[in-house]
Amino acid sequence: MDYPDQKSEVNRLLRALVRKDYERLAPHLESIEFRVGDVLAAEDEPFAHVFFLESGVASITNRISGGTVEVGTVGNEGVVGLGVYFDPGVGIPSRTFIQVPGLGKRVDAATFTSLADESPEFRRVINHYAQSYLIQVAQTAACNRAHSVEERCARWLLMTHDRVGDLLTFPLTHQFLAYMLGVRRAGVTVAAGILQKAGLIRYSRGNITVLDRAGLEGASCECYGIVRKHVDRLTI
């Protein structure tokens, strides 16, 4: 018989755990509400907790001389604080914060690493997710170098839309999207304007509404499909 609480989990990694691992982890999971801008770990700061998002999006950004650039995002397909799994107590040169608000759960880093040390099945699930996350980071680097701002904007909106459940509208300012894409705000305004004029999205008062999902996929580069394929294969 399936463990009933696990069946109701929205986070895909929690659902993917074998029953005995979930039952060991579940008593330590603390429900939490994520607000825009909440910092989960600052640059070079070790994660005190590991986070399983149910809705919303966490962003991992790095600072460079020209500003701030997003290097990865995490939603309900994964876990925030993956560095704890590889080297607990050591921070990374990235800032991790909430980009789109939502709900989720957290567990203290020590409990997470203890379970990873003791359970091969738990490590298998985390390893699968780590691989899909690395694919996302690598594909994002290639995308930022090779594709237009409009294609990258469409890709980012699709990835966000995948993570907000049934919501068609989510909060997002042009300035924030500019940070995420590593371009000036004017460039994002033009790109969003093109997508809006095509009837794919509507932008109003800091909120983005997806009007034509299929059309948005057509406007995106191939990077979205590549990353989505590996997320689906490795984290179901």
Backbone as JSON, one array per atom type, in Angstrom:
{
  "sequence": "MDYPDQKSEVNRLLRALVRKDYERLAPHLESIEFRVGDVLAAEDEPFAHVFFLESGVASITNRISGGTVEVGTVGNEGVVGLGVYFDPGVGIPSRTFIQVPGLGKRVDAATFTSLADESPEFRRVINHYAQSYLIQVAQTAACNRAHSVEERCARWLLMTHDRVGDLLTFPLTHQFLAYMLGVRRAGVTVAAGILQKAGLIRYSRGNITVLDRAGLEGASCECYGIVRKHVDRLTI",
  "N": [[0.85, -1.2, 0.0], [0.57, 2.23, -0.86], [2.32, 4.88, 0.69], [0.34, 7.25, 2.16], [0.78, 10.05, 2.57], [2.96, 10.55, 0.95], [1.96, 10.17, -1.62], [0.51, 12.46, -1.94], [2.37, 14.43, -2.18], [3.69, 17.28, -3.8], [6.17, 17.99, -4.74], [8.41, 16.56, -6.97], [10.7, 15.03, -6.5], [10.38, 14.17, -3.85], [8.18, 12.53, -4.22], [9.39, 10.58, -5.75], [11.04, 9.13, -4.12], [11.88, 6.0, -2.53], [9.6, 4.15, -0.49], [10.45, 3.62, 2.2], [12.53, 5.45, 2.56], [11.22, 7.88, 2.24], [9.49, 7.77, 4.44], [11.3, 7.95, 6.51], [12.27, 10.49, 6.12], [10.04, 12.18, 6.16], [9.02, 12.93, 8.84], [10.74, 14.97, 9.5], [10.33, 17.02, 7.78], [9.52, 20.36, 7.23], [6.89, 22.52, 6.68], [6.8, 25.43, 4.62], [6.44, 28.84, 3.61], [7.32, 30.59, 0.75], [8.55, 33.75, -0.04], [8.85, 36.38, -2.47], [12.18, 37.17, -3.17], [13.22, 36.07, -0.84], [16.12, 34.94, 0.69], [17.8, 31.98, 0.38], [20.33, 31.02, 0.6], [23.27, 32.89, 0.86], [26.06, 34.21, -1.09], [28.82, 32.05, -0.9], [27.92, 31.0, 1.47], [27.13, 28.3, 3.49], [24.41, 25.98, 3.07], [21.95, 25.8, 5.5], [19.64, 24.42, 5.54], [17.88, 22.13, 3.4], [15.79, 22.48, 0.6], [12.57, 21.66, -0.6], [10.72, 22.57, -3.14], [7.28, 23.19, -3.79], [5.65, 24.82, -5.23], [6.32, 27.81, -7.12], [9.58, 29.34, -7.76], [13.05, 28.97, -7.38], [16.03, 30.83, -7.73], [19.37, 30.67, -8.86], [22.13, 32.64, -8.78], [25.05, 34.28, -10.07], [27.51, 36.73, -9.38], [29.18, 38.96, -11.55], [31.65, 41.11, -13.08], [30.15, 42.65, -14.8], [27.6, 42.64, -13.75], [24.78, 40.81, -12.56], [24.1, 37.4, -13.14], [21.89, 34.79, -13.95], [22.41, 31.39, -13.25], [21.13, 29.03, -12.86], [17.96, 27.42, -12.17], [15.42, 26.26, -9.9], [12.59, 24.27, -9.33], [9.55, 22.59, -8.59], [10.51, 20.21, -9.46], [12.85, 19.46, -8.29], [15.51, 19.87, -5.86], [16.57, 22.36, -3.63], [19.71, 23.44, -2.67], [21.6, 21.61, -3.3], [24.34, 21.43, -3.06], [24.86, 20.63, -0.46], [24.66, 17.9, -0.52], [26.94, 17.1, -1.86], [29.15, 18.32, -0.57], [28.88, 19.01, 2.45], [28.55, 21.88, 4.57], [30.15, 23.58, 3.17], [30.12, 26.52, 1.29], [28.96, 27.89, -1.87], [29.96, 30.02, -4.65], [27.56, 31.5, -5.2], [24.34, 33.08, -5.18], [21.34, 32.16, -3.76], [17.95, 32.46, -4.11], [14.42, 33.25, -3.72], [12.53, 33.51, -6.56], [10.02, 33.39, -7.78], [7.13, 33.41, -5.85], [5.89, 30.9, -3.52], [5.01, 27.65, -2.17], [6.42, 25.12, -0.01], [8.69, 22.67, 1.39], [11.12, 22.15, 3.98], [14.18, 20.68, 5.18], [16.56, 20.03, 7.71], [20.06, 20.34, 7.02], [21.77, 18.38, 8.08], [20.13, 16.14, 8.59], [19.36, 15.49, 5.99], [21.86, 14.83, 4.76], [22.6, 12.69, 6.35], [20.69, 10.74, 5.7], [21.35, 10.41, 3.03], [23.89, 9.31, 3.29], [23.29, 6.83, 4.32], [21.45, 5.49, 2.69], [21.36, 3.83, -0.32], [19.33, 3.91, -2.24], [18.19, 6.42, -1.86], [20.36, 8.03, -2.59], [20.49, 7.37, -5.28], [18.18, 8.59, -6.38], [18.75, 11.31, -5.85], [21.13, 11.58, -7.29], [20.19, 11.22, -9.9], [18.6, 13.52, -10.15], [20.61, 15.47, -9.83], [22.08, 15.1, -12.16], [20.23, 15.94, -14.12], [20.0, 18.6, -13.37], [22.59, 19.58, -13.84], [22.63, 19.32, -16.59], [20.73, 21.24, -17.23], [22.1, 23.6, -16.39], [24.35, 23.57, -18.09], [23.09, 23.71, -20.6], [21.85, 26.17, -20.38], [24.05, 27.88, -20.32], [25.02, 27.53, -22.94], [22.78, 28.42, -24.33], [22.57, 31.12, -23.57], [24.71, 32.14, -24.91], [24.23, 31.66, -27.62], [21.6, 32.21, -28.51], [18.77, 34.37, -29.27], [17.47, 37.2, -27.39], [14.68, 37.14, -27.31], [14.08, 34.41, -27.77], [15.33, 33.25, -25.56], [13.94, 34.48, -23.51], [11.36, 33.42, -23.93], [11.97, 30.73, -23.42], [12.66, 30.85, -20.68], [10.25, 31.72, -19.55], [8.61, 29.54, -20.13], [9.83, 27.5, -18.62], [9.36, 28.52, -16.08], [6.57, 28.56, -16.08], [6.05, 25.82, -16.13], [6.5, 25.21, -13.5], [4.7, 26.39, -11.79], [2.36, 25.11, -11.41], [-1.1, 24.97, -11.98], [-1.4, 27.62, -12.45], [-1.77, 30.39, -14.57], [-0.85, 32.91, -14.5], [1.83, 34.73, -13.15], [3.97, 36.5, -10.83], [6.31, 38.83, -12.1], [8.75, 41.1, -12.81], [10.03, 43.32, -15.37], [12.59, 44.21, -14.81], [13.56, 42.28, -13.07], [13.51, 40.02, -14.72], [15.4, 40.83, -16.53], [17.74, 40.7, -14.99], [17.84, 37.94, -14.7], [18.24, 37.02, -17.3], [20.55, 38.23, -17.95], [20.76, 40.65, -19.36], [20.15, 44.07, -20.46], [17.44, 46.03, -19.11], [15.96, 47.29, -21.09], [16.28, 45.59, -23.27], [14.85, 43.33, -22.48], [12.3, 44.43, -22.28], [11.72, 44.95, -24.97], [11.8, 42.31, -25.99], [9.77, 41.02, -24.48], [7.69, 42.57, -25.36], [7.49, 41.81, -28.04], [6.66, 39.14, -27.77], [4.25, 39.58, -26.51], [2.84, 41.09, -28.4], [2.52, 39.16, -30.3], [0.56, 37.7, -29.17], [1.13, 35.76, -27.3], [1.75, 36.09, -24.61], [0.69, 38.1, -21.79], [1.55, 41.1, -20.32], [1.32, 42.84, -17.35], [1.44, 45.24, -14.87], [3.62, 44.1, -13.41], [3.07, 41.4, -13.61], [3.04, 38.33, -15.36], [1.13, 36.74, -17.81], [0.47, 33.68, -19.27], [-0.75, 33.19, -22.4], [-0.82, 31.66, -24.72], [0.33, 28.72, -24.75], [1.38, 26.74, -26.51], [2.18, 28.34, -28.64], [4.17, 29.82, -27.36], [6.06, 27.87, -26.91], [6.79, 27.43, -29.52], [8.07, 29.81, -30.05], [10.29, 29.68, -28.51], [13.77, 28.66, -28.18], [15.51, 25.56, -29.0], [16.5, 24.75, -26.6], [14.78, 24.67, -24.41], [13.18, 22.35, -24.81], [15.14, 20.36, -24.74], [16.14, 20.44, -22.1], [13.76, 19.98, -20.68], [13.11, 17.38, -21.49], [15.08, 15.82, -20.24], [14.62, 16.4, -17.55], [12.07, 15.29, -17.22], [12.66, 12.61, -17.73], [14.43, 11.89, -15.71], [13.4, 12.59, -13.23], [10.83, 11.73, -12.73]],
  "CA": [[0.0, 0.0, 0.0], [1.37, 3.44, -0.93], [2.3, 5.77, 1.85], [-0.61, 8.26, 1.68], [1.34, 11.39, 2.53], [3.87, 10.65, -0.19], [1.16, 10.31, -2.83], [0.01, 13.83, -2.04], [3.48, 15.37, -2.34], [3.76, 17.98, -5.08], [7.55, 17.94, -5.19], [8.6, 15.31, -7.7], [11.73, 14.21, -5.86], [9.79, 13.51, -2.69], [7.34, 11.43, -4.72], [10.23, 9.56, -6.37], [11.76, 8.35, -3.11], [11.27, 4.73, -2.11], [8.73, 4.4, 0.66], [11.16, 3.64, 3.49], [13.29, 6.7, 2.65], [10.27, 8.97, 2.48], [8.99, 7.67, 5.81], [12.36, 8.44, 7.39], [12.45, 11.92, 5.91], [8.79, 12.92, 6.37], [8.86, 13.58, 10.16], [11.65, 16.11, 9.62], [9.97, 18.03, 6.79], [8.81, 21.51, 7.79], [6.23, 23.32, 5.66], [7.28, 26.8, 4.61], [5.96, 29.7, 2.54], [8.42, 31.33, 0.16], [8.21, 35.06, -0.57], [9.79, 36.91, -3.46], [13.38, 37.76, -2.62], [13.76, 35.32, 0.3], [17.44, 34.38, 0.41], [17.97, 30.65, 0.97], [21.76, 30.98, 0.93], [24.03, 33.95, 0.23], [27.31, 33.78, -1.69], [29.8, 31.39, -0.02], [27.26, 30.62, 2.72], [26.6, 26.93, 3.43], [22.97, 25.81, 3.3], [21.57, 25.21, 6.78], [18.51, 23.55, 5.22], [17.63, 21.75, 2.02], [14.42, 22.9, 0.34], [11.79, 20.98, -1.65], [9.65, 23.47, -3.55], [6.04, 22.63, -4.33], [5.28, 25.82, -6.24], [7.32, 28.86, -7.1], [10.87, 29.08, -8.4], [14.27, 29.5, -6.77], [17.04, 31.22, -8.71], [20.77, 30.64, -8.44], [22.79, 33.67, -9.57], [26.44, 34.62, -9.79], [27.9, 38.11, -9.69], [30.36, 39.18, -12.34], [31.94, 42.53, -13.15], [29.11, 43.34, -15.55], [26.31, 42.58, -13.09], [24.34, 39.53, -12.0], [23.59, 36.49, -14.17], [21.32, 33.55, -13.46], [23.09, 30.2, -13.75], [20.25, 27.88, -12.73], [16.7, 27.59, -11.45], [14.88, 25.03, -9.34], [11.18, 24.32, -8.98], [9.04, 21.39, -7.92], [11.15, 19.01, -10.0], [14.13, 19.19, -7.67], [15.85, 20.23, -4.49], [17.44, 23.53, -3.5], [20.74, 23.16, -1.68], [22.24, 20.37, -3.77], [25.71, 21.4, -2.6], [24.92, 19.9, 0.81], [24.82, 16.49, -0.85], [28.31, 16.85, -2.31], [30.16, 18.78, 0.39], [28.15, 19.78, 3.48], [29.32, 22.85, 5.32], [30.92, 24.43, 2.26], [29.28, 27.34, 0.44], [29.34, 28.07, -3.28], [29.97, 31.44, -4.99], [26.28, 31.82, -5.82], [23.26, 33.53, -4.3], [20.13, 31.4, -4.05], [16.82, 33.19, -3.55], [13.13, 32.96, -4.32], [12.25, 34.35, -7.71], [8.56, 33.37, -7.87], [6.69, 32.93, -4.54], [5.16, 29.64, -3.51], [5.05, 26.84, -0.97], [7.34, 24.0, -0.07], [9.13, 22.09, 2.65], [12.57, 22.15, 4.19], [14.72, 19.75, 6.16], [17.89, 20.5, 8.07], [21.09, 19.74, 6.18], [22.33, 17.19, 8.72], [19.22, 15.03, 8.36], [19.45, 15.17, 4.57], [23.13, 14.15, 4.47], [22.59, 11.42, 7.06], [19.92, 9.8, 4.9], [22.15, 10.15, 1.83], [25.0, 8.42, 3.67], [22.82, 5.51, 4.74], [20.53, 4.85, 1.75], [21.72, 3.85, -1.75], [18.16, 4.3, -3.04], [18.08, 7.88, -1.75], [21.44, 8.59, -3.42], [20.15, 7.18, -6.69], [17.23, 9.64, -6.76], [19.44, 12.6, -5.85], [22.07, 11.57, -8.41], [19.42, 11.44, -11.13], [18.26, 14.94, -10.23], [21.84, 16.24, -10.02], [22.42, 15.03, -13.57], [19.33, 16.8, -14.88], [20.33, 19.99, -13.05], [23.82, 19.93, -14.57], [22.23, 19.49, -18.0], [20.08, 22.55, -17.32], [23.11, 24.65, -16.28], [25.15, 23.56, -19.31], [22.27, 24.17, -21.71], [21.64, 27.6, -20.18], [25.27, 28.56, -20.75], [25.03, 27.52, -24.4], [21.65, 29.24, -24.79], [22.9, 32.54, -23.37], [25.73, 32.52, -25.89], [23.87, 31.42, -29.02], [20.23, 32.51, -28.92], [18.3, 35.74, -29.13], [16.81, 37.5, -26.13], [13.29, 36.7, -27.39], [14.05, 32.96, -27.6], [15.7, 32.96, -24.17], [12.82, 34.93, -22.69], [10.32, 32.41, -24.07], [12.43, 29.53, -22.7], [12.59, 31.08, -19.25], [8.84, 31.77, -19.17], [8.1, 28.17, -20.19], [10.35, 26.78, -17.45], [8.64, 29.03, -14.92], [5.19, 28.1, -16.21], [6.03, 24.41, -15.75], [6.71, 25.04, -12.07], [3.69, 27.09, -10.99], [1.14, 24.33, -11.39], [-2.17, 25.35, -12.91], [-1.45, 29.07, -12.59], [-1.38, 30.96, -15.86], [-0.28, 34.22, -14.2], [2.79, 34.72, -12.04], [4.62, 37.8, -10.71], [7.64, 38.95, -12.7], [9.01, 42.42, -13.37], [11.02, 43.36, -16.45], [13.91, 44.37, -14.22], [13.96, 40.98, -12.53], [13.79, 39.14, -15.85], [16.66, 41.29, -17.1], [18.79, 40.09, -14.19], [17.88, 36.51, -14.95], [18.75, 36.76, -18.64], [21.85, 38.88, -18.1], [20.69, 41.71, -20.37], [19.57, 45.31, -19.95], [15.99, 46.02, -19.01], [15.39, 47.69, -22.38], [16.24, 44.41, -24.13], [13.74, 42.49, -22.03], [11.06, 45.12, -22.64], [11.5, 44.7, -26.4], [11.52, 40.89, -26.18], [8.44, 40.75, -23.95], [6.74, 43.25, -26.24], [7.31, 40.98, -29.23], [5.85, 37.98, -27.38], [2.91, 40.07, -26.2], [2.2, 41.49, -29.66], [2.17, 37.92, -31.0], [-0.55, 37.09, -28.46], [1.59, 34.61, -26.54], [1.72, 36.45, -23.19], [0.22, 39.44, -21.45], [2.32, 41.66, -19.21], [0.6, 43.95, -16.74], [1.7, 45.55, -13.47], [4.55, 43.16, -12.8], [2.6, 40.02, -13.72], [3.06, 37.71, -16.69], [0.09, 35.74, -18.05], [0.68, 32.87, -20.47], [-1.99, 33.12, -23.17], [-0.72, 30.65, -25.77], [1.45, 27.87, -24.36], [1.97, 26.12, -27.7], [2.87, 29.39, -29.38], [5.37, 30.18, -26.63], [7.03, 26.81, -27.19], [7.29, 27.66, -30.87], [8.94, 31.0, -30.04], [11.5, 29.37, -27.75], [14.8, 27.88, -28.84], [15.44, 24.13, -28.71], [17.04, 24.48, -25.27], [13.7, 24.32, -23.48], [12.81, 20.96, -25.01], [16.25, 19.5, -24.33], [16.16, 20.38, -20.64], [12.51, 19.37, -20.24], [13.18, 15.94, -21.74], [15.91, 15.17, -19.23], [13.92, 16.54, -16.27], [11.0, 14.29, -17.2], [13.23, 11.26, -17.71], [15.22, 11.6, -14.52], [12.79, 12.95, -11.94], [9.46, 11.23, -12.59]],
  "C": [[0.88, 1.25, 0.0], [1.24, 4.24, 0.35], [1.46, 6.99, 1.49], [-0.05, 9.67, 1.61], [2.25, 11.59, 1.33], [3.09, 10.83, -1.49], [0.67, 11.73, -3.03], [1.11, 14.86, -2.22], [3.48, 15.98, -3.74], [5.18, 17.95, -5.63], [7.87, 16.57, -5.78], [9.7, 14.43, -7.11], [11.19, 13.48, -4.63], [8.9, 12.35, -3.12], [8.18, 10.28, -5.26], [10.98, 8.7, -5.36], [11.08, 7.01, -2.86], [10.57, 4.98, -0.78], [9.49, 4.53, 1.98], [11.98, 4.93, 3.66], [12.36, 7.88, 2.91], [9.77, 8.96, 3.93], [10.03, 8.12, 6.83], [12.5, 9.96, 7.32], [11.23, 12.73, 6.36], [8.67, 13.59, 7.74], [9.71, 14.84, 10.33], [11.31, 17.25, 8.64], [9.11, 19.12, 7.43], [8.2, 22.32, 6.65], [6.65, 24.78, 5.77], [6.67, 27.55, 3.43], [7.12, 30.55, 2.06], [7.92, 32.65, -0.42], [9.26, 35.52, -1.57], [10.98, 37.56, -2.76], [13.94, 37.05, -1.4], [15.09, 34.69, -0.09], [17.58, 33.05, 1.14], [19.43, 30.38, 1.32], [22.45, 32.1, 0.16], [25.32, 33.37, -0.37], [28.25, 33.22, -0.62], [29.23, 31.0, 1.35], [26.72, 29.2, 2.6], [25.08, 26.91, 3.68], [22.76, 25.16, 4.67], [20.43, 24.22, 6.59], [18.55, 23.21, 3.73], [16.14, 21.96, 1.77], [13.81, 22.11, -0.82], [10.62, 21.89, -2.02], [8.46, 22.68, -4.09], [5.49, 23.53, -5.43], [6.3, 26.94, -6.12], [8.63, 28.41, -7.71], [11.99, 29.71, -7.58], [15.29, 29.76, -7.87], [18.42, 31.17, -8.1], [21.52, 31.6, -9.35], [24.23, 33.85, -9.13], [26.71, 36.06, -10.18], [29.17, 38.11, -10.51], [30.55, 40.69, -12.47], [30.85, 43.31, -13.87], [27.75, 43.32, -14.91], [26.03, 41.21, -12.52], [23.73, 38.68, -13.11], [23.05, 35.23, -13.51], [22.04, 32.37, -14.08], [22.22, 28.95, -13.63], [18.97, 28.24, -12.0], [16.22, 26.24, -10.96], [13.41, 25.25, -9.01], [10.77, 23.02, -8.32], [9.61, 20.09, -8.48], [12.39, 18.61, -9.2], [14.27, 19.6, -6.23], [16.79, 21.42, -4.53], [18.42, 23.26, -2.36], [21.49, 21.89, -2.02], [23.69, 20.27, -3.3], [25.9, 20.65, -1.3], [25.2, 18.42, 0.57], [26.27, 16.17, -1.19], [29.36, 17.21, -1.25], [29.49, 19.63, 1.46], [29.07, 20.71, 4.24], [30.14, 23.79, 4.48], [29.96, 25.2, 1.37], [29.79, 27.38, -0.98], [29.26, 29.55, -3.61], [28.71, 31.88, -5.72], [25.3, 32.28, -4.76], [22.0, 32.77, -4.71], [18.95, 32.07, -3.35], [15.55, 32.85, -4.3], [12.8, 34.01, -5.38], [10.75, 34.49, -7.93], [8.04, 32.75, -6.58], [5.92, 31.62, -4.63], [5.29, 28.94, -2.17], [6.06, 25.72, -1.13], [7.65, 23.46, 1.31], [10.65, 22.21, 2.76], [12.93, 21.12, 5.24], [16.13, 20.21, 6.48], [18.95, 19.69, 7.32], [21.64, 18.45, 6.76], [21.45, 15.96, 8.49], [19.3, 14.55, 6.91], [20.72, 14.36, 4.28], [23.21, 12.79, 5.18], [21.84, 10.36, 6.26], [20.68, 9.44, 3.63], [23.29, 9.18, 2.13], [24.52, 6.99, 3.87], [22.01, 4.76, 3.68], [20.99, 4.96, 0.3], [20.55, 4.28, -2.63], [17.96, 5.8, -3.01], [19.14, 8.54, -2.63], [21.11, 8.46, -4.9], [19.2, 8.28, -7.18], [17.92, 11.0, -6.84], [20.44, 12.67, -7.0], [21.37, 11.82, -9.73], [19.05, 12.92, -11.26], [19.5, 15.79, -10.49], [22.26, 16.24, -11.49], [21.53, 15.95, -14.4], [19.61, 18.27, -14.61], [21.58, 20.43, -13.78], [23.54, 20.12, -16.06], [21.58, 20.85, -18.18], [21.12, 23.67, -17.31], [23.94, 24.73, -17.56], [24.37, 24.1, -20.49], [22.0, 25.67, -21.61], [22.85, 28.39, -20.64], [25.35, 28.64, -22.27], [23.95, 28.44, -24.96], [21.98, 30.73, -24.68], [23.91, 33.03, -24.4], [25.18, 32.54, -27.32], [22.52, 31.96, -29.45], [19.8, 33.93, -28.59], [17.61, 35.94, -27.78], [15.36, 37.03, -26.16], [13.18, 35.2, -27.16], [14.35, 32.58, -26.15], [14.59, 33.37, -23.22], [11.69, 33.91, -22.74], [10.7, 31.14, -23.32], [12.26, 29.69, -21.2], [11.14, 31.09, -18.78], [8.22, 30.37, -19.18], [8.57, 27.37, -18.97], [9.63, 27.23, -16.18], [7.19, 28.53, -14.92], [5.06, 26.63, -15.8], [5.98, 24.23, -14.23], [5.64, 25.7, -11.21], [2.34, 26.38, -11.03], [0.13, 24.79, -12.42], [-2.26, 26.87, -13.11], [-1.01, 29.51, -13.99], [-0.69, 32.31, -15.68], [0.67, 34.1, -13.02], [3.52, 36.06, -12.02], [6.02, 37.8, -11.3], [7.8, 40.33, -13.31], [10.03, 42.32, -14.49], [12.43, 43.46, -15.88], [14.44, 43.03, -13.7], [14.32, 40.02, -13.65], [15.1, 39.54, -16.52], [17.84, 40.72, -16.32], [18.96, 38.62, -14.55], [18.49, 36.17, -16.31], [20.1, 37.42, -18.9], [21.88, 39.94, -19.18], [20.12, 42.97, -19.72], [18.05, 45.23, -19.97], [15.33, 46.38, -20.35], [15.29, 46.49, -23.32], [15.11, 43.48, -23.77], [12.4, 43.11, -22.42], [10.72, 44.88, -24.1], [11.09, 43.24, -26.62], [10.11, 40.54, -25.68], [7.36, 41.4, -24.81], [6.46, 42.45, -27.49], [6.41, 39.78, -28.92], [4.41, 38.4, -27.08], [2.16, 40.44, -27.47], [1.77, 40.26, -30.46], [1.03, 37.18, -30.32], [-0.17, 35.89, -27.61], [1.52, 34.85, -25.03], [1.02, 37.79, -23.03], [1.02, 39.9, -20.24], [1.6, 42.86, -18.65], [0.95, 44.07, -15.27], [2.55, 44.5, -12.76], [4.11, 41.72, -12.82], [2.63, 39.57, -15.17], [1.94, 36.68, -16.76], [0.4, 35.01, -19.35], [-0.65, 32.69, -21.18], [-1.99, 31.97, -24.17], [0.52, 29.81, -25.49], [2.15, 27.27, -25.58], [2.75, 27.15, -28.52], [4.16, 29.81, -28.71], [6.46, 29.13, -26.83], [7.61, 26.99, -28.59], [8.25, 28.84, -30.95], [10.25, 30.75, -29.32], [12.51, 28.65, -28.63], [14.66, 26.41, -28.43], [15.88, 23.79, -27.29], [15.95, 24.08, -24.27], [13.36, 22.84, -23.6], [13.88, 19.99, -24.55], [16.25, 19.33, -22.81], [14.91, 19.67, -20.12], [12.53, 17.86, -20.4], [13.97, 15.24, -20.64], [15.29, 15.3, -17.83], [12.84, 15.47, -16.16], [11.54, 12.88, -17.07], [13.83, 10.91, -16.36], [14.5, 11.84, -13.21], [11.34, 12.51, -11.81], [9.43, 10.17, -11.47]]
}
